[in-house]
């Protein structure tokens, strides 16, 4: 199974946003953001789209499939 890479931490840093602030902004827990960032949890399509919308970028700029 392919691994989902993400650049959430990069986008949070660029926007000076904590995991908690991002979580509140999209309606999830801070732990959800943390587990997505480290690759332990694959977000739902809705969560991925909410994150992309918040940072005003295409979802593919934040999430990508890791090369096998």
mmCIF file of the N, C-alpha and C atoms, coordinates in Angstrom:
data_MODEL
# 
_entry.id   MODEL 
# 
loop_
_atom_site.group_PDB 
_atom_site.id 
_atom_site.type_symbol 
_atom_site.label_atom_id 
_atom_site.label_alt_id 
_atom_site.label_comp_id 
_atom_site.label_asym_id 
_atom_site.label_entity_id 
_atom_site.label_seq_id 
_atom_site.pdbx_PDB_ins_code 
_atom_site.Cartn_x 
_atom_site.Cartn_y 
_atom_site.Cartn_z 
_atom_site.occupancy 
_atom_site.B_iso_or_equiv 
_atom_site.pdbx_formal_charge 
_atom_site.auth_seq_id 
_atom_site.auth_comp_id 
_atom_site.auth_asym_id 
_atom_site.auth_atom_id 
_atom_site.pdbx_PDB_model_num 
ATOM 1   N N  . UNK A 1 1  ? 0.843   -1.190 0.000  1.00 0.00 ? 1  UNK A N  1 
ATOM 2   C CA . UNK A 1 1  ? 0.000   0.000  0.000  1.00 0.00 ? 1  UNK A CA 1 
ATOM 3   C C  . UNK A 1 1  ? 0.883   1.247  0.000  1.00 0.00 ? 1  UNK A C  1 
ATOM 4   N N  . UNK A 1 2  ? 0.499   2.243  -0.754 1.00 0.00 ? 2  UNK A N  1 
ATOM 5   C CA . UNK A 1 2  ? 1.269   3.473  -0.850 1.00 0.00 ? 2  UNK A CA 1 
ATOM 6   C C  . UNK A 1 2  ? 1.136   4.301  0.419  1.00 0.00 ? 2  UNK A C  1 
ATOM 7   N N  . UNK A 1 3  ? 2.193   5.029  0.730  1.00 0.00 ? 3  UNK A N  1 
ATOM 8   C CA . UNK A 1 3  ? 2.195   5.927  1.880  1.00 0.00 ? 3  UNK A CA 1 
ATOM 9   C C  . UNK A 1 3  ? 1.829   7.328  1.399  1.00 0.00 ? 3  UNK A C  1 
ATOM 10  N N  . UNK A 1 4  ? 1.069   8.036  2.212  1.00 0.00 ? 4  UNK A N  1 
ATOM 11  C CA . UNK A 1 4  ? 0.673   9.396  1.876  1.00 0.00 ? 4  UNK A CA 1 
ATOM 12  C C  . UNK A 1 4  ? 1.627   10.369 2.549  1.00 0.00 ? 4  UNK A C  1 
ATOM 13  N N  . UNK A 1 5  ? 2.381   11.111 1.754  1.00 0.00 ? 5  UNK A N  1 
ATOM 14  C CA . UNK A 1 5  ? 3.248   12.164 2.284  1.00 0.00 ? 5  UNK A CA 1 
ATOM 15  C C  . UNK A 1 5  ? 2.446   13.447 2.385  1.00 0.00 ? 5  UNK A C  1 
ATOM 16  N N  . UNK A 1 6  ? 2.876   14.333 3.292  1.00 0.00 ? 6  UNK A N  1 
ATOM 17  C CA . UNK A 1 6  ? 2.196   15.625 3.379  1.00 0.00 ? 6  UNK A CA 1 
ATOM 18  C C  . UNK A 1 6  ? 3.176   16.719 3.753  1.00 0.00 ? 6  UNK A C  1 
ATOM 19  N N  . UNK A 1 7  ? 2.770   17.935 3.452  1.00 0.00 ? 7  UNK A N  1 
ATOM 20  C CA . UNK A 1 7  ? 3.586   19.117 3.740  1.00 0.00 ? 7  UNK A CA 1 
ATOM 21  C C  . UNK A 1 7  ? 2.850   20.046 4.705  1.00 0.00 ? 7  UNK A C  1 
ATOM 22  N N  . UNK A 1 8  ? 2.004   19.468 5.568  1.00 0.00 ? 8  UNK A N  1 
ATOM 23  C CA . UNK A 1 8  ? 1.218   20.293 6.496  1.00 0.00 ? 8  UNK A CA 1 
ATOM 24  C C  . UNK A 1 8  ? 2.136   21.121 7.393  1.00 0.00 ? 8  UNK A C  1 
ATOM 25  N N  . UNK A 1 9  ? 3.173   20.499 7.933  1.00 0.00 ? 9  UNK A N  1 
ATOM 26  C CA . UNK A 1 9  ? 4.087   21.210 8.840  1.00 0.00 ? 9  UNK A CA 1 
ATOM 27  C C  . UNK A 1 9  ? 4.707   22.427 8.137  1.00 0.00 ? 9  UNK A C  1 
ATOM 28  N N  . UNK A 1 10 ? 5.067   22.259 6.866  1.00 0.00 ? 10 UNK A N  1 
ATOM 29  C CA . UNK A 1 10 ? 5.653   23.354 6.081  1.00 0.00 ? 10 UNK A CA 1 
ATOM 30  C C  . UNK A 1 10 ? 4.656   24.505 5.939  1.00 0.00 ? 10 UNK A C  1 
ATOM 31  N N  . UNK A 1 11 ? 3.434   24.171 5.575  1.00 0.00 ? 11 UNK A N  1 
ATOM 32  C CA . UNK A 1 11 ? 2.416   25.210 5.409  1.00 0.00 ? 11 UNK A CA 1 
ATOM 33  C C  . UNK A 1 11 ? 2.073   25.876 6.740  1.00 0.00 ? 11 UNK A C  1 
ATOM 34  N N  . UNK A 1 12 ? 2.030   25.104 7.815  1.00 0.00 ? 12 UNK A N  1 
ATOM 35  C CA . UNK A 1 12 ? 1.770   25.708 9.127  1.00 0.00 ? 12 UNK A CA 1 
ATOM 36  C C  . UNK A 1 12 ? 2.873   26.699 9.484  1.00 0.00 ? 12 UNK A C  1 
ATOM 37  N N  . UNK A 1 13 ? 4.134   26.310 9.225  1.00 0.00 ? 13 UNK A N  1 
ATOM 38  C CA . UNK A 1 13 ? 5.268   27.185 9.542  1.00 0.00 ? 13 UNK A CA 1 
ATOM 39  C C  . UNK A 1 13 ? 5.189   28.477 8.723  1.00 0.00 ? 13 UNK A C  1 
ATOM 40  N N  . UNK A 1 14 ? 4.876   28.346 7.443  1.00 0.00 ? 14 UNK A N  1 
ATOM 41  C CA . UNK A 1 14 ? 4.766   29.528 6.577  1.00 0.00 ? 14 UNK A CA 1 
ATOM 42  C C  . UNK A 1 14 ? 3.673   30.482 7.054  1.00 0.00 ? 14 UNK A C  1 
ATOM 43  N N  . UNK A 1 15 ? 2.628   29.930 7.648  1.00 0.00 ? 15 UNK A N  1 
ATOM 44  C CA . UNK A 1 15 ? 1.507   30.735 8.131  1.00 0.00 ? 15 UNK A CA 1 
ATOM 45  C C  . UNK A 1 15 ? 1.584   30.991 9.639  1.00 0.00 ? 15 UNK A C  1 
ATOM 46  N N  . UNK A 1 16 ? 2.699   30.585 10.246 1.00 0.00 ? 16 UNK A N  1 
ATOM 47  C CA . UNK A 1 16 ? 2.899   30.766 11.705 1.00 0.00 ? 16 UNK A CA 1 
ATOM 48  C C  . UNK A 1 16 ? 1.689   30.267 12.484 1.00 0.00 ? 16 UNK A C  1 
ATOM 49  N N  . UNK A 1 17 ? 1.316   29.031 12.189 1.00 0.00 ? 17 UNK A N  1 
ATOM 50  C CA . UNK A 1 17 ? 0.115   28.431 12.763 1.00 0.00 ? 17 UNK A CA 1 
ATOM 51  C C  . UNK A 1 17 ? 0.494   27.174 13.533 1.00 0.00 ? 17 UNK A C  1 
ATOM 52  N N  . UNK A 1 18 ? -0.044  27.029 14.725 1.00 0.00 ? 18 UNK A N  1 
ATOM 53  C CA . UNK A 1 18 ? 0.205   25.824 15.515 1.00 0.00 ? 18 UNK A CA 1 
ATOM 54  C C  . UNK A 1 18 ? -0.713  24.695 15.063 1.00 0.00 ? 18 UNK A C  1 
ATOM 55  N N  . UNK A 1 19 ? -0.402  23.489 15.518 1.00 0.00 ? 19 UNK A N  1 
ATOM 56  C CA . UNK A 1 19 ? -1.297  22.362 15.225 1.00 0.00 ? 19 UNK A CA 1 
ATOM 57  C C  . UNK A 1 19 ? -2.684  22.643 15.784 1.00 0.00 ? 19 UNK A C  1 
ATOM 58  N N  . UNK A 1 20 ? -2.737  23.211 16.982 1.00 0.00 ? 20 UNK A N  1 
ATOM 59  C CA . UNK A 1 20 ? -4.015  23.519 17.614 1.00 0.00 ? 20 UNK A CA 1 
ATOM 60  C C  . UNK A 1 20 ? -4.826  24.536 16.836 1.00 0.00 ? 20 UNK A C  1 
ATOM 61  N N  . UNK A 1 21 ? -4.152  25.563 16.328 1.00 0.00 ? 21 UNK A N  1 
ATOM 62  C CA . UNK A 1 21 ? -4.845  26.592 15.545 1.00 0.00 ? 21 UNK A CA 1 
ATOM 63  C C  . UNK A 1 21 ? -5.401  26.007 14.252 1.00 0.00 ? 21 UNK A C  1 
ATOM 64  N N  . UNK A 1 22 ? -4.611  25.164 13.599 1.00 0.00 ? 22 UNK A N  1 
ATOM 65  C CA . UNK A 1 22 ? -5.091  24.518 12.378 1.00 0.00 ? 22 UNK A CA 1 
ATOM 66  C C  . UNK A 1 22 ? -6.281  23.617 12.698 1.00 0.00 ? 22 UNK A C  1 
ATOM 67  N N  . UNK A 1 23 ? -6.171  22.864 13.769 1.00 0.00 ? 23 UNK A N  1 
ATOM 68  C CA . UNK A 1 23 ? -7.252  21.958 14.162 1.00 0.00 ? 23 UNK A CA 1 
ATOM 69  C C  . UNK A 1 23 ? -8.563  22.710 14.384 1.00 0.00 ? 23 UNK A C  1 
ATOM 70  N N  . UNK A 1 24 ? -8.500  23.807 15.134 1.00 0.00 ? 24 UNK A N  1 
ATOM 71  C CA . UNK A 1 24 ? -9.702  24.607 15.389 1.00 0.00 ? 24 UNK A CA 1 
ATOM 72  C C  . UNK A 1 24 ? -10.269 25.150 14.082 1.00 0.00 ? 24 UNK A C  1 
ATOM 73  N N  . UNK A 1 25 ? -9.386  25.619 13.205 1.00 0.00 ? 25 UNK A N  1 
ATOM 74  C CA . UNK A 1 25 ? -9.821  26.235 11.945 1.00 0.00 ? 25 UNK A CA 1 
ATOM 75  C C  . UNK A 1 25 ? -10.581 25.265 11.044 1.00 0.00 ? 25 UNK A C  1 
ATOM 76  N N  . UNK A 1 26 ? -10.237 23.962 11.114 1.00 0.00 ? 26 UNK A N  1 
ATOM 77  C CA . UNK A 1 26 ? -10.923 23.005 10.234 1.00 0.00 ? 26 UNK A CA 1 
ATOM 78  C C  . UNK A 1 26 ? -11.854 22.058 10.995 1.00 0.00 ? 26 UNK A C  1 
ATOM 79  N N  . UNK A 1 27 ? -11.933 22.218 12.321 1.00 0.00 ? 27 UNK A N  1 
ATOM 80  C CA . UNK A 1 27 ? -12.911 21.458 13.095 1.00 0.00 ? 27 UNK A CA 1 
ATOM 81  C C  . UNK A 1 27 ? -12.511 20.038 13.462 1.00 0.00 ? 27 UNK A C  1 
ATOM 82  N N  . UNK A 1 28 ? -11.219 19.836 13.730 1.00 0.00 ? 28 UNK A N  1 
ATOM 83  C CA . UNK A 1 28 ? -10.750 18.522 14.191 1.00 0.00 ? 28 UNK A CA 1 
ATOM 84  C C  . UNK A 1 28 ? -9.911  18.725 15.454 1.00 0.00 ? 28 UNK A C  1 
ATOM 85  N N  . UNK A 1 29 ? -9.442  17.640 16.050 1.00 0.00 ? 29 UNK A N  1 
ATOM 86  C CA . UNK A 1 29 ? -8.604  17.760 17.241 1.00 0.00 ? 29 UNK A CA 1 
ATOM 87  C C  . UNK A 1 29 ? -7.140  18.005 16.855 1.00 0.00 ? 29 UNK A C  1 
ATOM 88  N N  . UNK A 1 30 ? -6.377  18.543 17.805 1.00 0.00 ? 30 UNK A N  1 
ATOM 89  C CA . UNK A 1 30 ? -4.956  18.752 17.565 1.00 0.00 ? 30 UNK A CA 1 
ATOM 90  C C  . UNK A 1 30 ? -4.264  17.423 17.319 1.00 0.00 ? 30 UNK A C  1 
ATOM 91  N N  . UNK A 1 31 ? -4.709  16.386 18.034 1.00 0.00 ? 31 UNK A N  1 
ATOM 92  C CA . UNK A 1 31 ? -4.120  15.060 17.865 1.00 0.00 ? 31 UNK A CA 1 
ATOM 93  C C  . UNK A 1 31 ? -4.331  14.548 16.435 1.00 0.00 ? 31 UNK A C  1 
ATOM 94  N N  . UNK A 1 32 ? -5.472  14.854 15.839 1.00 0.00 ? 32 UNK A N  1 
ATOM 95  C CA . UNK A 1 32 ? -5.722  14.463 14.445 1.00 0.00 ? 32 UNK A CA 1 
ATOM 96  C C  . UNK A 1 32 ? -4.683  15.093 13.529 1.00 0.00 ? 32 UNK A C  1 
ATOM 97  N N  . UNK A 1 33 ? -4.433  16.379 13.704 1.00 0.00 ? 33 UNK A N  1 
ATOM 98  C CA . UNK A 1 33 ? -3.421  17.066 12.891 1.00 0.00 ? 33 UNK A CA 1 
ATOM 99  C C  . UNK A 1 33 ? -2.057  16.426 13.114 1.00 0.00 ? 33 UNK A C  1 
ATOM 100 N N  . UNK A 1 34 ? -1.716  16.174 14.357 1.00 0.00 ? 34 UNK A N  1 
ATOM 101 C CA . UNK A 1 34 ? -0.427  15.562 14.690 1.00 0.00 ? 34 UNK A CA 1 
ATOM 102 C C  . UNK A 1 34 ? -0.255  14.208 14.017 1.00 0.00 ? 34 UNK A C  1 
ATOM 103 N N  . UNK A 1 35 ? -1.266  13.353 14.100 1.00 0.00 ? 35 UNK A N  1 
ATOM 104 C CA . UNK A 1 35 ? -1.137  12.014 13.524 1.00 0.00 ? 35 UNK A CA 1 
ATOM 105 C C  . UNK A 1 35 ? -1.119  12.041 11.996 1.00 0.00 ? 35 UNK A C  1 
ATOM 106 N N  . UNK A 1 36 ? -1.788  13.013 11.392 1.00 0.00 ? 36 UNK A N  1 
ATOM 107 C CA . UNK A 1 36 ? -1.705  13.163 9.934  1.00 0.00 ? 36 UNK A CA 1 
ATOM 108 C C  . UNK A 1 36 ? -0.294  13.601 9.550  1.00 0.00 ? 36 UNK A C  1 
ATOM 109 N N  . UNK A 1 37 ? 0.238   14.593 10.261 1.00 0.00 ? 37 UNK A N  1 
ATOM 110 C CA . UNK A 1 37 ? 1.576   15.122 9.945  1.00 0.00 ? 37 UNK A CA 1 
ATOM 111 C C  . UNK A 1 37 ? 2.651   14.048 9.977  1.00 0.00 ? 37 UNK A C  1 
ATOM 112 N N  . UNK A 1 38 ? 2.593   13.157 10.964 1.00 0.00 ? 38 UNK A N  1 
ATOM 113 C CA . UNK A 1 38 ? 3.638   12.132 11.089 1.00 0.00 ? 38 UNK A CA 1 
ATOM 114 C C  . UNK A 1 38 ? 3.347   10.878 10.274 1.00 0.00 ? 38 UNK A C  1 
ATOM 115 N N  . UNK A 1 39 ? 2.219   10.870 9.573  1.00 0.00 ? 39 UNK A N  1 
ATOM 116 C CA . UNK A 1 39 ? 1.907   9.758  8.687  1.00 0.00 ? 39 UNK A CA 1 
ATOM 117 C C  . UNK A 1 39 ? 1.260   8.556  9.345  1.00 0.00 ? 39 UNK A C  1 
ATOM 118 N N  . UNK A 1 40 ? 0.777   8.715  10.577 1.00 0.00 ? 40 UNK A N  1 
ATOM 119 C CA . UNK A 1 40 ? 0.112   7.605  11.265 1.00 0.00 ? 40 UNK A CA 1 
ATOM 120 C C  . UNK A 1 40 ? -1.364  7.499  10.906 1.00 0.00 ? 40 UNK A C  1 
ATOM 121 N N  . UNK A 1 41 ? -1.904  8.580  10.337 1.00 0.00 ? 41 UNK A N  1 
ATOM 122 C CA . UNK A 1 41 ? -3.330  8.621  10.017 1.00 0.00 ? 41 UNK A CA 1 
ATOM 123 C C  . UNK A 1 41 ? -3.507  9.245  8.637  1.00 0.00 ? 41 UNK A C  1 
ATOM 124 N N  . UNK A 1 42 ? -4.283  8.596  7.789  1.00 0.00 ? 42 UNK A N  1 
ATOM 125 C CA . UNK A 1 42 ? -4.606  9.139  6.467  1.00 0.00 ? 42 UNK A CA 1 
ATOM 126 C C  . UNK A 1 42 ? -5.909  9.919  6.602  1.00 0.00 ? 42 UNK A C  1 
ATOM 127 N N  . UNK A 1 43 ? -5.879  11.207 6.282  1.00 0.00 ? 43 UNK A N  1 
ATOM 128 C CA . UNK A 1 43 ? -7.086  12.007 6.479  1.00 0.00 ? 43 UNK A CA 1 
ATOM 129 C C  . UNK A 1 43 ? -8.177  11.660 5.477  1.00 0.00 ? 43 UNK A C  1 
ATOM 130 N N  . UNK A 1 44 ? -9.396  11.946 5.881  1.00 0.00 ? 44 UNK A N  1 
ATOM 131 C CA . UNK A 1 44 ? -10.511 11.796 4.948  1.00 0.00 ? 44 UNK A CA 1 
ATOM 132 C C  . UNK A 1 44 ? -10.359 12.832 3.841  1.00 0.00 ? 44 UNK A C  1 
ATOM 133 N N  . UNK A 1 45 ? -11.060 12.626 2.775  1.00 0.00 ? 45 UNK A N  1 
ATOM 134 C CA . UNK A 1 45 ? -11.053 13.592 1.675  1.00 0.00 ? 45 UNK A CA 1 
ATOM 135 C C  . UNK A 1 45 ? -11.523 14.952 2.171  1.00 0.00 ? 45 UNK A C  1 
ATOM 136 N N  . UNK A 1 46 ? -12.527 14.966 3.022  1.00 0.00 ? 46 UNK A N  1 
ATOM 137 C CA . UNK A 1 46 ? -13.069 16.227 3.542  1.00 0.00 ? 46 UNK A CA 1 
ATOM 138 C C  . UNK A 1 46 ? -12.003 16.984 4.337  1.00 0.00 ? 46 UNK A C  1 
ATOM 139 N N  . UNK A 1 47 ? -11.288 16.289 5.208  1.00 0.00 ? 47 UNK A N  1 
ATOM 140 C CA . UNK A 1 47 ? -10.235 16.945 5.998  1.00 0.00 ? 47 UNK A CA 1 
ATOM 141 C C  . UNK A 1 47 ? -9.129  17.454 5.085  1.00 0.00 ? 47 UNK A C  1 
ATOM 142 N N  . UNK A 1 48 ? -8.705  16.652 4.132  1.00 0.00 ? 48 UNK A N  1 
ATOM 143 C CA . UNK A 1 48 ? -7.649  17.074 3.203  1.00 0.00 ? 48 UNK A CA 1 
ATOM 144 C C  . UNK A 1 48 ? -8.071  18.322 2.438  1.00 0.00 ? 48 UNK A C  1 
ATOM 145 N N  . UNK A 1 49 ? -9.317  18.346 1.977  1.00 0.00 ? 49 UNK A N  1 
ATOM 146 C CA . UNK A 1 49 ? -9.812  19.503 1.228  1.00 0.00 ? 49 UNK A CA 1 
ATOM 147 C C  . UNK A 1 49 ? -9.936  20.742 2.106  1.00 0.00 ? 49 UNK A C  1 
ATOM 148 N N  . UNK A 1 50 ? -10.344 20.559 3.361  1.00 0.00 ? 50 UNK A N  1 
ATOM 149 C CA . UNK A 1 50 ? -10.434 21.693 4.289  1.00 0.00 ? 50 UNK A CA 1 
ATOM 150 C C  . UNK A 1 50 ? -9.060  22.301 4.544  1.00 0.00 ? 50 UNK A C  1 
ATOM 151 N N  . UNK A 1 51 ? -8.050  21.450 4.704  1.00 0.00 ? 51 UNK A N  1 
ATOM 152 C CA . UNK A 1 51 ? -6.684  21.942 4.915  1.00 0.00 ? 51 UNK A CA 1 
ATOM 153 C C  . UNK A 1 51 ? -6.212  22.722 3.687  1.00 0.00 ? 51 UNK A C  1 
ATOM 154 N N  . UNK A 1 52 ? -6.422  22.157 2.511  1.00 0.00 ? 52 UNK A N  1 
ATOM 155 C CA . UNK A 1 52 ? -6.013  22.818 1.271  1.00 0.00 ? 52 UNK A CA 1 
ATOM 156 C C  . UNK A 1 52 ? -6.748  24.150 1.096  1.00 0.00 ? 52 UNK A C  1 
ATOM 157 N N  . UNK A 1 53 ? -8.016  24.174 1.389  1.00 0.00 ? 53 UNK A N  1 
ATOM 158 C CA . UNK A 1 53 ? -8.801  25.408 1.256  1.00 0.00 ? 53 UNK A CA 1 
ATOM 159 C C  . UNK A 1 53 ? -8.285  26.469 2.216  1.00 0.00 ? 53 UNK A C  1 
ATOM 160 N N  . UNK A 1 54 ? -7.987  26.060 3.445  1.00 0.00 ? 54 UNK A N  1 
ATOM 161 C CA . UNK A 1 54 ? -7.484  27.008 4.441  1.00 0.00 ? 54 UNK A CA 1 
ATOM 162 C C  . UNK A 1 54 ? -6.190  27.668 3.967  1.00 0.00 ? 54 UNK A C  1 
ATOM 163 N N  . UNK A 1 55 ? -5.291  26.885 3.396  1.00 0.00 ? 55 UNK A N  1 
ATOM 164 C CA . UNK A 1 55 ? -4.009  27.418 2.925  1.00 0.00 ? 55 UNK A CA 1 
ATOM 165 C C  . UNK A 1 55 ? -4.079  27.957 1.495  1.00 0.00 ? 55 UNK A C  1 
ATOM 166 N N  . UNK A 1 56 ? -5.276  27.858 0.890  1.00 0.00 ? 56 UNK A N  1 
ATOM 167 C CA . UNK A 1 56 ? -5.527  28.391 -0.453 1.00 0.00 ? 56 UNK A CA 1 
ATOM 168 C C  . UNK A 1 56 ? -4.587  27.818 -1.506 1.00 0.00 ? 56 UNK A C  1 
ATOM 169 N N  . UNK A 1 57 ? -4.437  26.488 -1.460 1.00 0.00 ? 57 UNK A N  1 
ATOM 170 C CA . UNK A 1 57 ? -3.618  25.781 -2.444 1.00 0.00 ? 57 UNK A CA 1 
ATOM 171 C C  . UNK A 1 57 ? -4.361  24.517 -2.881 1.00 0.00 ? 57 UNK A C  1 
ATOM 172 N N  . UNK A 1 58 ? -4.009  23.954 -4.038 1.00 0.00 ? 58 UNK A N  1 
ATOM 173 C CA . UNK A 1 58 ? -4.601  22.671 -4.435 1.00 0.00 ? 58 UNK A CA 1 
ATOM 174 C C  . UNK A 1 58 ? -4.197  21.578 -3.445 1.00 0.00 ? 58 UNK A C  1 
ATOM 175 N N  . UNK A 1 59 ? -5.065  20.629 -3.230 1.00 0.00 ? 59 UNK A N  1 
ATOM 176 C CA . UNK A 1 59 ? -4.787  19.552 -2.270 1.00 0.00 ? 59 UNK A CA 1 
ATOM 177 C C  . UNK A 1 59 ? -3.498  18.805 -2.622 1.00 0.00 ? 59 UNK A C  1 
ATOM 178 N N  . UNK A 1 60 ? -3.178  18.737 -3.918 1.00 0.00 ? 60 UNK A N  1 
ATOM 179 C CA . UNK A 1 60 ? -1.949  18.042 -4.348 1.00 0.00 ? 60 UNK A CA 1 
ATOM 180 C C  . UNK A 1 60 ? -0.682  18.770 -3.907 1.00 0.00 ? 60 UNK A C  1 
ATOM 181 N N  . UNK A 1 61 ? -0.791  20.053 -3.562 1.00 0.00 ? 61 UNK A N  1 
ATOM 182 C CA . UNK A 1 61 ? 0.377   20.780 -3.050 1.00 0.00 ? 61 UNK A CA 1 
ATOM 183 C C  . UNK A 1 61 ? 0.712   20.352 -1.627 1.00 0.00 ? 61 UNK A C  1 
ATOM 184 N N  . UNK A 1 62 ? -0.281  19.835 -0.919 1.00 0.00 ? 62 UNK A N  1 
ATOM 185 C CA . UNK A 1 62 ? -0.078  19.427 0.471  1.00 0.00 ? 62 UNK A CA 1 
ATOM 186 C C  . UNK A 1 62 ? 0.113   17.916 0.593  1.00 0.00 ? 62 UNK A C  1 
ATOM 187 N N  . UNK A 1 63 ? -0.666  17.160 -0.150 1.00 0.00 ? 63 UNK A N  1 
ATOM 188 C CA . UNK A 1 63 ? -0.626  15.698 -0.052 1.00 0.00 ? 63 UNK A CA 1 
ATOM 189 C C  . UNK A 1 63 ? -0.124  15.068 -1.351 1.00 0.00 ? 63 UNK A C  1 
ATOM 190 N N  . UNK A 1 64 ? 0.690   14.031 -1.210 1.00 0.00 ? 64 UNK A N  1 
ATOM 191 C CA . UNK A 1 64 ? 1.159   13.287 -2.376 1.00 0.00 ? 64 UNK A CA 1 
ATOM 192 C C  . UNK A 1 64 ? 1.438   11.834 -1.983 1.00 0.00 ? 64 UNK A C  1 
ATOM 193 N N  . UNK A 1 65 ? 1.351   10.964 -2.953 1.00 0.00 ? 65 UNK A N  1 
ATOM 194 C CA . UNK A 1 65 ? 1.679   9.554  -2.709 1.00 0.00 ? 65 UNK A CA 1 
ATOM 195 C C  . UNK A 1 65 ? 3.189   9.401  -2.744 1.00 0.00 ? 65 UNK A C  1 
ATOM 196 N N  . UNK A 1 66 ? 3.722   8.724  -1.737 1.00 0.00 ? 66 UNK A N  1 
ATOM 197 C CA . UNK A 1 66 ? 5.159   8.464  -1.691 1.00 0.00 ? 66 UNK A CA 1 
ATOM 198 C C  . UNK A 1 66 ? 5.518   7.449  -2.771 1.00 0.00 ? 66 UNK A C  1 
ATOM 199 N N  . UNK A 1 67 ? 6.686   7.608  -3.332 1.00 0.00 ? 67 UNK A N  1 
ATOM 200 C CA . UNK A 1 67 ? 7.169   6.646  -4.318 1.00 0.00 ? 67 UNK A CA 1 
ATOM 201 C C  . UNK A 1 67 ? 7.527   5.356  -3.620 1.00 0.00 ? 67 UNK A C  1 
ATOM 202 N N  . UNK A 1 68 ? 7.145   4.233  -4.210 1.00 0.00 ? 68 UNK A N  1 
ATOM 203 C CA . UNK A 1 68 ? 7.473   2.925  -3.628 1.00 0.00 ? 68 UNK A CA 1 
ATOM 204 C C  . UNK A 1 68 ? 8.917   2.555  -3.880 1.00 0.00 ? 68 UNK A C  1 
# 
